[in-house]
């Protein structure tokens, strides 16, 4: 069973920056995809960014340029650098990990970390 733990959320002023971290642990198998989703009050959960094996990345079109995802494959850790934050970025940010093994897909979610952008 994979455990996914996020950290780094908090309160930041508009225009500020935050860096989120997420560690996936507990499995001897490779984590194929790690990424970040977010859910604002009253809205559906949406993709922020994800990164797969080989360094491929996908971003939400609306966030590209302000957010950057990076990954440390040796540590099964993924980071989300968020710059020029705006109040509409306020949400719970969830880390997601995906494994593909023996023809099956396994997905794991963290508990979420709150990001609040407010003056």
BANUVEX-244716 format. One record per residue: residue number from 1; residue in one letter; x, y, z of N, C-alpha, C, O in turn. Coordinates in steps of 0.001 Angstrom, whole numbers. Last residue first. Example, Ala and Ser with C-alpha at 12.3 -4.5 7.8 and 13.67 -1.06 7.14 Angstrom:
2
[r 2; 'S'; [12850; -2250; 7080]; [13670; -1060; 7140]; [12900; 30; 7870]; [13409; 1138; 8039]]
[r 1; 'A'; [13190; -5690; 7800]; [12300; -4500; 7800]; [13200; -3300; 7800]; [14236; -3319; 8465]]
REM end
This chain:
119
[r 119; 'X'; [-5101; 38657; 1291]; [-4399; 39752; 1941]; [-4982; 40017; 3322]; [-4516; 40912; 4028]]
[r 118; 'X'; [-4684; 35251; 284]; [-5521; 36342; 775]; [-4642; 37415; 1393]; [-3581; 37128; 1946]]
[r 117; 'X'; [-4887; 32050; -459]; [-4256; 33263; -980]; [-5158; 34431; -627]; [-6253; 34578; -1169]]
[r 116; 'X'; [-4248; 28997; 959]; [-5136; 30161; 1008]; [-4362; 31384; 560]; [-3318; 31717; 1121]]
[r 115; 'X'; [-4226; 25605; 712]; [-3529; 26810; 250]; [-4541; 27942; 216]; [-5562; 27859; -467]]
[r 114; 'X'; [-4093; 22642; 2554]; [-4836; 23864; 2244]; [-3883; 24975; 1808]; [-2872; 25242; 2458]]
[r 113; 'X'; [-3602; 19444; 1277]; [-3022; 20546; 2047]; [-3686; 21848; 1588]; [-3818; 22111; 393]]
[r 112; 'X'; [-4476; 15966; 1412]; [-4668; 17331; 943]; [-4006; 18344; 1866]; [-3871; 18124; 3069]]
[r 111; 'X'; [-4007; 13335; 1763]; [-5113; 13932; 2514]; [-5419; 15355; 2070]; [-6503; 15877; 2331]]
[r 110; 'X'; [-3296; 11731; -1433]; [-2963; 12264; -127]; [-4191; 12879; 528]; [-5268; 12938; -65]]
[r 109; 'X'; [-4164; 8751; -3178]; [-4337; 10181; -2924]; [-3831; 10537; -1529]; [-3930; 9751; -587]]
[r 108; 'X'; [-3468; 6449; -5783]; [-3408; 6800; -4377]; [-3477; 8317; -4236]; [-2932; 9063; -5050]]
[r 107; 'X'; [-4220; 3759; -7954]; [-4152; 5195; -7702]; [-4237; 5469; -6211]; [-4977; 4812; -5479]]
[r 106; 'X'; [-3187; 1347; -10237]; [-3473; 1648; -8835]; [-3265; 3143; -8608]; [-2255; 3711; -9023]]
[r 105; 'X'; [-3997; -808; -12827]; [-3646; 559; -12457]; [-4091; 814; -11022]; [-5229; 529; -10648]]
[r 104; 'X'; [-2619; -3847; -14161]; [-3588; -3114; -13357]; [-3060; -1710; -13074]; [-1854; -1461; -13080]]
[r 103; 'X'; [-635; -5283; -15401]; [-1845; -4984; -16144]; [-2903; -4221; -15383]; [-3985; -3972; -15915]]
[r 102; 'X'; [1434; -5306; -13534]; [740; -6555; -13858]; [-605; -6282; -14529]; [-1592; -6967; -14260]]
[r 101; 'X'; [1023; -1924; -12755]; [1776; -3159; -12602]; [874; -4346; -12865]; [-290; -4375; -12467]]
[r 100; 'X'; [1286; 1412; -12419]; [796; 407; -13361]; [1654; -844; -13166]; [2864; -816; -13386]]
[r 99; 'X'; [333; 3888; -10089]; [1203; 2774; -10446]; [506; 1897; -11479]; [-703; 1673; -11415]]
[r 98; 'X'; [225; 7232; -9117]; [-348; 6174; -9943]; [727; 5141; -10257]; [1853; 5468; -10631]]
[r 97; 'X'; [-737; 9737; -6815]; [291; 8810; -7292]; [-383; 7662; -8025]; [-1434; 7178; -7605]]
[r 96; 'X'; [-1319; 13089; -5979]; [-1833; 11861; -6586]; [-656; 11026; -7090]; [281; 11538; -7702]]
[r 95; 'X'; [-2140; 15552; -3581]; [-1115; 14816; -4327]; [-1696; 13483; -4781]; [-2460; 12839; -4061]]
[r 94; 'X'; [-4215; 18381; -3584]; [-4061; 16960; -3332]; [-2940; 16390; -4196]; [-2816; 16708; -5379]]
[r 93; 'X'; [-5080; 21334; -2039]; [-4227; 20728; -3061]; [-3934; 19277; -2654]; [-3474; 18996; -1547]]
[r 92; 'X'; [-7843; 23284; -1680]; [-7115; 22169; -1096]; [-6360; 21493; -2229]; [-6943; 21128; -3251]]
[r 91; 'X'; [-7441; 26776; -2531]; [-8027; 25443; -2698]; [-7293; 24478; -1785]; [-6264; 24809; -1197]]
[r 90; 'X'; [-6808; 29694; -4275]; [-7188; 29136; -2977]; [-7949; 27835; -3165]; [-8963; 27787; -3862]]
[r 89; 'X'; [-6502; 30890; -6618]; [-5714; 29673; -6415]; [-6012; 29027; -5069]; [-5519; 27940; -4769]]
[r 88; 'X'; [-7846; 33252; -6493]; [-8548; 32115; -7101]; [-7735; 30836; -7069]; [-8241; 29784; -7462]]
[r 87; 'X'; [-5914; 35017; -5487]; [-6973; 34501; -4599]; [-7703; 33292; -5179]; [-8131; 32409; -4436]]
[r 86; 'X'; [-2726; 33925; -6806]; [-3913; 34780; -6856]; [-4986; 34196; -5931]; [-4959; 33002; -5630]]
[r 85; 'X'; [825; 33937; -6970]; [-429; 33359; -6524]; [-1543; 34393; -6484]; [-1328; 35564; -6173]]
[r 84; 'X'; [3362; 33881; -8201]; [2345; 34868; -8583]; [952; 34386; -8195]; [20; 34426; -8999]]
[r 83; 'X'; [4008; 30315; -8092]; [4405; 31719; -8086]; [3238; 32601; -8516]; [2266; 32135; -9110]]
[r 82; 'X'; [4684; 27262; -6786]; [3583; 28120; -7194]; [4000; 29580; -7012]; [4305; 30014; -5902]]
[r 81; 'X'; [6007; 24186; -7340]; [6377; 25574; -7075]; [5282; 26463; -7643]; [4990; 26420; -8838]]
[r 80; 'X'; [5637; 21141; -6121]; [4887; 22099; -6928]; [5292; 23501; -6483]; [4955; 23937; -5382]]
[r 79; 'X'; [7288; 17981; -6282]; [7174; 19338; -5761]; [6304; 20171; -6704]; [6250; 19932; -7911]]
[r 78; 'X'; [7510; 14625; -5219]; [7145; 15587; -6249]; [6910; 16938; -5578]; [6403; 17018; -4460]]
[r 77; 'X'; [9407; 11720; -4629]; [8900; 13003; -4144]; [8597; 13906; -5325]; [9340; 13942; -6306]]
[r 76; 'X'; [10961; 9412; -4628]; [9513; 9350; -4864]; [8818; 10596; -4337]; [7777; 10521; -3684]]
[r 75; 'X'; [13644; 9705; -4581]; [12957; 9872; -3299]; [11444; 9718; -3432]; [10720; 9876; -2449]]
[r 74; 'X'; [14372; 9370; -7191]; [15032; 8536; -6187]; [14289; 8569; -4854]; [14299; 7599; -4097]]
[r 73; 'X'; [12973; 11345; -8525]; [12573; 9956; -8711]; [13176; 9061; -7634]; [12546; 8091; -7213]]
[r 72; 'X'; [11687; 14224; -7800]; [12902; 13514; -7419]; [12546; 12031; -7446]; [11909; 11516; -6528]]
[r 71; 'X'; [10219; 16603; -9950]; [10148; 15309; -9276]; [11551; 14807; -8987]; [12467; 14941; -9799]]
[r 70; 'X'; [8133; 19504; -10343]; [9401; 18788; -10474]; [9323; 17516; -9639]; [8481; 17378; -8751]]
[r 69; 'X'; [6062; 21910; -11814]; [6160; 20627; -11122]; [7521; 20027; -11399]; [8005; 20035; -12531]]
[r 68; 'X'; [5127; 25234; -11440]; [6115; 24323; -11994]; [6170; 23055; -11152]; [6308; 23116; -9931]]
[r 67; 'X'; [2975; 27927; -12328]; [3238; 26744; -11507]; [4243; 25850; -12222]; [4219; 25722; -13446]]
[r 66; 'X'; [2940; 29859; -14269]; [3011; 30286; -12872]; [3383; 29126; -11955]; [4029; 29323; -10926]]
[r 65; 'X'; [3075; 28396; -16584]; [3791; 29661; -16522]; [3899; 30204; -15111]; [4841; 30928; -14790]]
[r 64; 'X'; [-161; 27073; -16460]; [1179; 26981; -17025]; [1826; 28363; -17032]; [1216; 29356; -17429]]
[r 63; 'X'; [-2730; 27393; -15748]; [-1725; 27556; -14705]; [-295; 27523; -15237]; [651; 27899; -14546]]
[r 62; 'X'; [-4429; 26857; -17807]; [-4602; 28144; -17129]; [-3501; 28423; -16104]; [-3353; 29554; -15643]]
[r 61; 'X'; [-3820; 24266; -18581]; [-3465; 25383; -19465]; [-3508; 26726; -18732]; [-2709; 27620; -19013]]
[r 60; 'X'; [-2307; 22150; -16296]; [-3530; 22847; -16639]; [-3136; 24066; -17474]; [-2224; 24808; -17108]]
[r 59; 'X'; [337; 20181; -17688]; [-157; 21264; -16849]; [-1567; 21658; -17275]; [-1958; 21522; -18434]]
[r 58; 'X'; [2463; 17414; -17670]; [1227; 18010; -18162]; [779; 19063; -17170]; [837; 18857; -15958]]
[r 57; 'X'; [5633; 16024; -18600]; [4781; 16810; -17710]; [3528; 17271; -18438]; [3531; 17487; -19649]]
[r 56; 'X'; [8173; 13491; -18504]; [7062; 14154; -19199]; [6177; 14877; -18192]; [5989; 14407; -17070]]
[r 55; 'X'; [10235; 12100; -17296]; [10199; 13547; -17146]; [9085; 14250; -17890]; [9042; 15480; -17914]]
[r 54; 'X'; [10294; 9401; -17253]; [11003; 10048; -18347]; [10916; 11558; -18302]; [11462; 12236; -19172]]
[r 53; 'X'; [7022; 9023; -15939]; [8370; 8507; -16131]; [9017; 9154; -17348]; [8353; 9418; -18350]]
[r 52; 'X'; [5279; 12164; -15415]; [5410; 10725; -15559]; [6853; 10293; -15674]; [7778; 11092; -15527]]
[r 51; 'X'; [3516; 14583; -13592]; [4747; 14213; -14265]; [4895; 12707; -14266]; [4666; 12048; -13251]]
[r 50; 'X'; [1062; 17187; -13583]; [1502; 15835; -13294]; [2754; 15534; -14095]; [3017; 16146; -15131]]
[r 49; 'X'; [-1052; 19787; -12261]; [101; 19346; -13053]; [438; 17919; -12657]; [144; 17487; -11542]]
[r 48; 'X'; [-3840; 20066; -11683]; [-2923; 21209; -11689]; [-1742; 20872; -12589]; [-1464; 21580; -13557]]
[r 47; 'X'; [-7109; 18972; -12343]; [-5676; 18744; -12509]; [-4932; 20065; -12444]; [-5330; 21053; -13061]]
[r 46; 'X'; [-9674; 19435; -9892]; [-9103; 19639; -11220]; [-7607; 19373; -11207]; [-6937; 19531; -10186]]
[r 45; 'X'; [-12776; 18761; -8349]; [-11323; 18613; -8315]; [-10781; 18707; -9738]; [-11348; 18136; -10669]]
[r 44; 'X'; [-15336; 21281; -8635]; [-14818; 19933; -8792]; [-13291; 19929; -8693]; [-12623; 20937; -8920]]
[r 43; 'X'; [-16401; 23616; -6067]; [-15948; 23250; -7413]; [-15442; 21819; -7434]; [-15157; 21225; -6393]]
[r 42; 'X'; [-16935; 24412; -3501]; [-18030; 24437; -4462]; [-17643; 24045; -5874]; [-18464; 24130; -6787]]
[r 41; 'X'; [-13641; 25444; -2931]; [-14994; 25282; -2382]; [-16057; 25386; -3469]; [-16069; 26334; -4255]]
[r 40; 'X'; [-11347; 23687; -5108]; [-11804; 24899; -4437]; [-13220; 24667; -3916]; [-13923; 23785; -4410]]
[r 39; 'X'; [-8917; 21382; -5350]; [-10372; 21511; -5272]; [-10714; 22740; -4451]; [-10410; 22821; -3261]]
[r 38; 'X'; [-6314; 20062; -7436]; [-6821; 20973; -6428]; [-8341; 21038; -6485]; [-8959; 20786; -7520]]
[r 37; 'X'; [-3527; 17866; -7880]; [-4866; 18313; -8215]; [-5278; 19310; -7138]; [-4666; 19388; -6073]]
[r 36; 'X'; [-385; 16778; -9010]; [-1154; 17616; -8096]; [-2511; 17949; -8713]; [-2620; 18266; -9897]]
[r 35; 'X'; [1441; 13642; -9331]; [920; 14937; -9736]; [123; 15621; -8650]; [-23; 15119; -7535]]
[r 34; 'X'; [3165; 10971; -10836]; [2854; 11742; -9625]; [2386; 13120; -10066]; [2877; 13681; -11045]]
[r 33; 'X'; [3337; 7770; -12231]; [2913; 9159; -12398]; [2686; 9772; -11022]; [2081; 9149; -10150]]
[r 32; 'X'; [4588; 5413; -11304]; [4676; 5824; -12699]; [4330; 7296; -12908]; [4984; 7981; -13694]]
[r 31; 'X'; [6626; 4193; -8946]; [5479; 5091; -9068]; [5564; 5692; -10462]; [6517; 6409; -10769]]
[r 30; 'X'; [7716; 806; -8823]; [7874; 2163; -9338]; [6551; 2915; -9300]; [5493; 2352; -9582]]
[r 29; 'X'; [7459; -1065; -5743]; [7285; -882; -7182]; [7404; 588; -7571]; [7214; 1485; -6750]]
[r 28; 'X'; [7444; -1280; -3057]; [8708; -1577; -3736]; [8637; -1356; -5242]; [9650; -1453; -5934]]
[r 27; 'X'; [5883; 1253; -1125]; [5773; 255; -2183]; [7142; -12; -2798]; [7912; 919; -3033]]
[r 26; 'X'; [6119; 3297; 743]; [5479; 2056; 1144]; [5349; 997; 70]; [4766; -59; 317]]
[r 25; 'X'; [5332; 6663; -368]; [6183; 5646; 241]; [5387; 4367; 475]; [4158; 4356; 413]]
[r 24; 'X'; [5640; 9815; -1717]; [4917; 8548; -1835]; [5831; 7442; -1316]; [6967; 7302; -1769]]
[r 23; 'X'; [5438; 13160; -745]; [6234; 11932; -738]; [5300; 10739; -834]; [4297; 10660; -125]]
[r 22; 'X'; [5414; 16457; -1806]; [4624; 15235; -1625]; [5558; 14036; -1723]; [6355; 13916; -2653]]
[r 21; 'X'; [5222; 19991; -1271]; [5981; 18756; -1414]; [5067; 17563; -1179]; [4079; 17651; -451]]
[r 20; 'X'; [4894; 23306; -2557]; [4307; 22105; -1968]; [5220; 20909; -2225]; [5894; 20827; -3251]]
[r 19; 'X'; [5724; 26538; -2032]; [6222; 25293; -2598]; [5605; 24132; -1836]; [5779; 24001; -624]]
[r 18; 'X'; [4537; 29769; -2963]; [4549; 28633; -2053]; [5129; 27452; -2791]; [5044; 27364; -4016]]
[r 17; 'X'; [4509; 33342; -3206]; [4876; 32014; -3686]; [4767; 30992; -2566]; [4890; 31317; -1385]]
[r 16; 'X'; [2404; 36253; -3945]; [3427; 35485; -3252]; [3649; 34113; -3858]; [3060; 33763; -4881]]
[r 15; 'X'; [247; 37447; -5064]; [1560; 37733; -5645]; [2689; 36941; -5024]; [3813; 36957; -5527]]
[r 14; 'X'; [-1544; 37659; -2017]; [-1553; 37682; -3483]; [-202; 38141; -4035]; [402; 39091; -3537]]
[r 13; 'X'; [21; 35907; 722]; [-593; 37087; 131]; [-609; 36981; -1389]; [223; 36288; -1976]]
[r 12; 'X'; [-840; 32760; 2146]; [104; 33611; 1435]; [-653; 34793; 836]; [-1828; 34678; 488]]
[r 11; 'X'; [-1018; 30048; 4323]; [-1598; 31327; 3932]; [-524; 32190; 3281]; [577; 32327; 3814]]
[r 10; 'X'; [-427; 26645; 3183]; [-506; 27721; 4164]; [-1186; 28949; 3604]; [-1839; 28905; 2561]]
[r 9; 'X'; [1533; 23649; 2478]; [441; 24603; 2288]; [465; 25696; 3345]; [1270; 25670; 4276]]
[r 8; 'X'; [3488; 21757; 3009]; [3875; 23025; 2420]; [2763; 24022; 2183]; [3022; 25136; 1729]]
[r 7; 'X'; [2859; 18319; 2055]; [3231; 19352; 3016]; [3495; 20656; 2264]; [3699; 20660; 1050]]
[r 6; 'X'; [1347; 15045; 1762]; [1682; 16386; 1258]; [2137; 17275; 2412]; [1840; 17015; 3578]]
[r 5; 'X'; [1814; 11676; 1246]; [1750; 12721; 2265]; [2219; 14048; 1673]; [3330; 14160; 1156]]
[r 4; 'X'; [684; 8510; 686]; [984; 9769; 9]; [783; 10897; 1011]; [-307; 11050; 1563]]
[r 3; 'X'; [1542; 5129; 694]; [1112; 6281; 1482]; [1586; 7545; 782]; [2732; 7641; 344]]
[r 2; 'X'; [549; 2172; -865]; [1317; 3410; -980]; [702; 4472; -83]; [-510; 4687; -99]]
[r 1; 'X'; [849; -1198; 0]; [0; 0; 0]; [878; 1238; 0]; [1832; 1338; 771]]
REM end
